[in-house]
Amino acid sequence: MAVTCVSGAALLKAGGFYNSVLSGAGMTISGAGTQIAVDNWIDQAEAYVNVASKKNWTSLYPSLSDDVKLIIEDAVSSLAAINIIAWDMSGYTQRGEAESMINVLRDSANRNIMKLEEQKEKDFIEEA
């Protein structure tokens, strides 16, 4: 999938202390897999946003207005960034710093998902 977000957005939200191995091309957690870890987390985040909001935004994405696309991108990149931080917290100043970032990202994702749930599909498509 990875339709709604690029890995750079998620890495940027993870801050400057994430494990830099994750930004390397072709990196996978096990080393034997075929998908880049960050892209996998983005795919999982897209699926979560779709299921949580009860609408397949990934399929609708090309027809949505730019504003709606940004709401979806913010939710997806925030959820993916949570996994980036949680995967290896050792680079952060303190564990509490990483946990605070995760809390802020979770709040942002939840707020955006709630906005997506509140809207009717028709309203978004007509704006496009």
ZAMAR-696524 format. One record per residue: residue number from 1; residue in three letters; y, z, x of N, C-alpha, C in turn. Coordinates in steps of 0.001 Angstrom, whole numbers. Layout:
R seq type     n_y     n_z     n_x    ca_y    ca_z    ca_x     c_y     c_z     c_x
R NUM  ALA       Y       Z       X       Y       Z       X       Y       Z       X
...
//
This chain:
R seq type     n_y     n_z     n_x    ca_y    ca_z    ca_x     c_y     c_z     c_x
R   1  MET   -1179       0     839       0       0       0    1248       0     888
R   2  ALA    1816    1153    1169    3039    1283    1970    4101     285    1539
R   3  VAL    4342     231     247    5297    -700    -335    6685     -86    -404
R   4  THR    6771    1203    -645    8036    1842    -988    8755    2501     180
R   5  CYS    8128    2578    1333    8695    3351    2438    8150    2827    3759
R   6  VAL    8972    2869    4783    8502    2529    6124    8333    3819    6920
R   7  SER    7500    3765    7937    7186    4987    8688    8411    5604    9339
R   8  GLY    9390    4795    9708   10592    5325   10344   11329    6313    9468
R   9  ALA   11353    6077    8159   12029    6998    7239   11335    8348    7228
R  10  ALA   10022    8343    7215    9267    9599    7212    9424   10328    8544
R  11  LEU    9379    9597    9645    9532   10218   10963   10934   10813   11114
R  12  LEU   11939   10128   10608   13307   10638   10680   13429   11956    9925
R  13  LYS   12818   12037    8758   12876   13270    7966   12102   14414    8610
R  14  ALA   11126   14091    9439   10347   15133   10112   11156   15793   11226
R  15  GLY   12290   15219   11561   13164   15811   12570   12803   15382   13978
R  16  GLY   13451   15972   14936   13285   15574   16326   12133   16224   17056
R  17  PHE   11385   17088   16390   10357   17839   17103    8932   17500   16686
R  18  TYR    8751   16439   15884    7393   16055   15505    6650   15541   16731
R  19  ASN    5345   15522   16671    4522   15050   17781    4758   13554   17969
R  20  SER    5325   13170   19097    5715   11777   19345    4530   10822   19408
R  21  VAL    3332   11348   19535    2139   10510   19497    2078    9742   18178
R  22  LEU    2613   10344   17113    2561    9721   15790    3406    8468   15678
R  23  SER    4357    8279   16561    5199    7087   16476    4651    5934   17310
R  24  GLY    3538    6151   17994    2930    5093   18792    2161    4109   17934
R  25  ALA    2257    2847   18247    1573    1804   17479      67    1987   17558
R  26  GLY    -580    1903   16436   -2033    1955   16384   -2632    3345   16485
R  27  MET   -1803    4377   16478   -2313    5736   16625   -3062    6160   15370
R  28  THR   -4176    6779   15535   -4902    7380   14421   -5296    8791   14830
R  29  ILE   -5536    9625   13870   -5867   11016   14175   -7154   11109   14989
R  30  SER   -8177   10380   14581   -9453   10474   15272   -9530    9558   16482
R  31  GLY   -8645    8591   16562   -8699    7617   17645   -9663    6490   17350
R  32  ALA  -10565    6694   16384  -11553    5671   16066  -11237    4950   14765
R  33  GLY  -10281    5462   14011   -9921    4859   12732   -9164    3560   12897
R  34  THR   -8907    2907   11775   -8233    1619   11839   -6821    1651   11274
R  35  GLN   -6414    2747   10660   -5093    2794   10048   -4203    3790   10766
R  36  ILE   -2966    3434   10933   -2001    4329   11560   -1830    5565   10677
R  37  ALA   -1836    6738   11272   -1790    7995   10514    -584    8076    9596
R  38  VAL     595    7743   10080    1799    7853    9250    1718    6913    8060
R  39  ASP    1244    5694    8277    1098    4750    7162      96    5274    6136
R  40  ASN    -947    5938    6601   -1913    6539    5688   -1252    7624    4841
R  41  TRP    -432    8460    5463     264    9499    4709    1262    8895    3718
R  42  ILE    1878    7778    4073    2778    7098    3146    1986    6566    1957
R  43  ASP     835    5966    2216     -24    5487    1123    -403    6638     190
R  44  GLN    -776    7776     764   -1137    8941     -48      62    9441    -857
R  45  ALA    1239    9433    -247    2445    9879    -949    2788    8938   -2102
R  46  GLU    2650    7633   -1883    2891    6672   -2959    1941    6917   -4128
R  47  ALA     679    7141   -3805    -307    7410   -4854      53    8688   -5603
R  48  TYR     481    9711   -4881     853   10975   -5522    2045   10782   -6457
R  49  VAL    3068   10075   -6011    4247    9834   -6849    3842    9070   -8105
R  50  ASN    2988    8065   -7955    2522    7288   -9111    1785    8173  -10120
R  51  VAL     857    8987   -9624      48    9827  -10517     897   10938  -11124
R  52  ALA    1719   11589  -10323    2532   12703  -10813    3534   12257  -11872
R  53  SER    4078   11063  -11724    5070   10572  -12687    4435    9741  -13799
R  54  LYS    3127    9538  -13700    2358    8788  -14712    2843    7347  -14876
R  55  LYS    3217    6750  -13750    3668    5360  -13768    3391    4751  -12397
R  56  ASN    2922    3524  -12365    2621    2874  -11091    3882    2206  -10541
R  57  TRP    4683    2998   -9836    5927    2511   -9271    5678    1502   -8162
R  58  THR    4544    1602   -7499    4222     674   -6424    4142    -753   -6957
R  59  SER    3526    -926   -8106    3428   -2256   -8713    4772   -2731   -9250
R  60  LEU    5542   -1807   -9789    6842   -2153  -10379    7946   -2326   -9338
R  61  TYR    7718   -1856   -8133    8756   -1744   -7112    9631   -2998   -6953
R  62  PRO    9059   -4192   -6852    9915   -5370   -6647   10922   -5612   -7768
R  63  SER   10620   -5170   -8979   11498   -5441  -10121   12496   -4325  -10404
R  64  LEU   12466   -3245   -9637   13326   -2091   -9898   14716   -2271   -9298
R  65  SER   15684   -1537   -9855   17037   -1549   -9297   17024    -844   -7938
R  66  ASP   18039   -1119   -7144   18126    -499   -5817   18206    1025   -5910
R  67  ASP   18880    1543   -6924   18991    2993   -7082   17633    3636   -7295
R  68  VAL   16822    3033   -8142   15493    3581   -8418   14614    3471   -7175
R  69  LYS   14718    2367   -6461   13951    2201   -5226   14279    3318   -4234
R  70  LEU   15552    3691   -4154   15944    4754   -3229   15382    6108   -3642
R  71  ILE   15309    6365   -4941   14716    7616   -5428   13238    7665   -5038
R  72  ILE   12538    6562   -5228   11114    6496   -4880   10938    6631   -3370
R  73  GLU   11752    5923   -2596   11646    6003   -1139   11890    7426    -648
R  74  ASP   12858    8105   -1247   13146    9486    -844   11956   10396   -1128
R  75  ALA   11350   10242   -2300   10189   11062   -2649    9018   10784   -1702
R  76  VAL    8725    9518   -1491    7576    9132    -659    7793    9551     795
R  77  SER    8957    9278    1342    9195    9627    2749    9206   11142    2946
R  78  SER    9681   11888    1951    9661   13357    2051    8229   13883    2073
R  79  LEU    7395   13360    1189    5988   13799    1162    5258   13427    2448
R  80  ALA    5502   12228    2957    4854   11820    4208    5349   12683    5373
R  81  ALA    6638   13011    5387    7198   13839    6461    6572   15229    6475
R  82  ILE    6236   15746    5315    5557   17046    5247    4256   16994    6045
R  83  ASN    3492   15933    5873    2229   15794    6614    2469   15611    8105
R  84  ILE    3524   14914    8462    3858   14724    9880    4141   16077   10529
R  85  ILE    4935   16899    9858    5274   18223   10394    4040   19116   10438
R  86  ALA    3284   19139    9340    2121   20033    9249    1024   19654   10233
R  87  TRP     924   18378   10594    -131   17923   11497     -52   18628   12851
R  88  ASP    1192   18862   13332    1354   19549   14612    2728   20202   14637
R  89  MET    2766   21510   14438    4031   22243   14402    4457   22753   15772
R  90  SER    3701   22475   16802    3951   23080   18109    5276   22653   18738
R  91  GLY    5829   21524   18360    7073   21074   18963    8323   21707   18381
R  92  TYR    8181   22362   17250    9340   22970   16605    9665   24294   17278
R  93  THR   10922   24703   17220   11377   25916   17891   10550   27128   17477
R  94  GLN   10338   27256   16175    9500   28319   15627    8728   27745   14453
R  95  ARG    7629   28368   14138    6859   27929   12984    7699   27989   11707
R  96  GLY    8548   29002   11612    9426   29149   10460   10369   27967   10287
R  97  GLU   10807   27380   11402   11663   26190   11346   10910   25041   10680
R  98  ALA    9685   24823   11097    8864   23755   10518    8590   24033    9040
R  99  GLU    8284   25281    8718    8009   25639    7326    9245   25464    6445
R 100  SER   10420   25786    6971   11663   25578    6219   11898   24095    5947
R 101  MET   11635   23270    6943   11784   21829    6753   10814   21325    5686
R 102  ILE    9591   21824    5719    8597   21442    4712    9070   21845    3320
R 103  ASN    9631   23041    3189   10123   23497    1883   11248   22607    1363
R 104  VAL   12169   22219    2228   13274   21347    1824   12734   19983    1404
R 105  LEU   11799   19450    2168   11214   18140    1852   10441   18184     534
R 106  ARG    9687   19267     320    8936   19410    -934    9892   19482   -2125
R 107  ASP   10970   20214   -1974   11959   20323   -3043   12557   18952   -3358
R 108  SER   12894   18203   -2335   13455   16860   -2534   12463   15950   -3255
R 109  ALA   11223   15964   -2812   10194   15124   -3442    9996   15520   -4899
R 110  ASN    9883   16811   -5172    9678   17274   -6548   10855   16926   -7450
R 111  ARG   12062   17067   -6941   13257   16723   -7716   13252   15233   -8080
R 112  ASN   12909   14398   -7126   12875   12958   -7376   11755   12580   -8351
R 113  ILE   10607   13193   -8209    9493   12915   -9123    9858   13330  -10539
R 114  MET   10546   14466  -10677   10979   14893  -12007   11926   13871  -12627
R 115  LYS   12810   13300  -11835   13723   12271  -12345   12942   11034  -12787
R 116  LEU   11937   10672  -12024   11118    9514  -12398   10343    9787  -13680
R 117  GLU    9857   11009  -13847    9123   11371  -15064   10014   11322  -16302
R 118  GLU   11285   11674  -16139   12212   11748  -17263   12601   10377  -17815
R 119  GLN   12522    9363  -16993   12999    8044  -17374   11926    7223  -18074
R 120  LYS   12372    6364  -18939   11463    5421  -19575   11389    4185  -18695
R 121  GLU   10212    3626  -18582   10022    2441  -17766   11010    1340  -18166
R 122  LYS   11206    1179  -19452   12096     144  -19968   13513     293  -19397
R 123  ASP   13996    1521  -19315   15346    1752  -18810   15498    1256  -17385
R 124  PHE   14510    1509  -16550   14585    1089  -15156   14476    -418  -15006
R 125  ILE   13580   -1022  -15727   13352   -2458  -15595   14563   -3237  -16100
R 126  GLU   15202   -2778  -17170   16368   -3474  -17703   17537   -3425  -16735
R 127  GLU   17606   -2415  -15884   18690   -2310  -14914   18531   -3269  -13757
R 128  ALA   17311   -3683  -13496   17043   -4510  -12325   17698   -5871  -12420
//
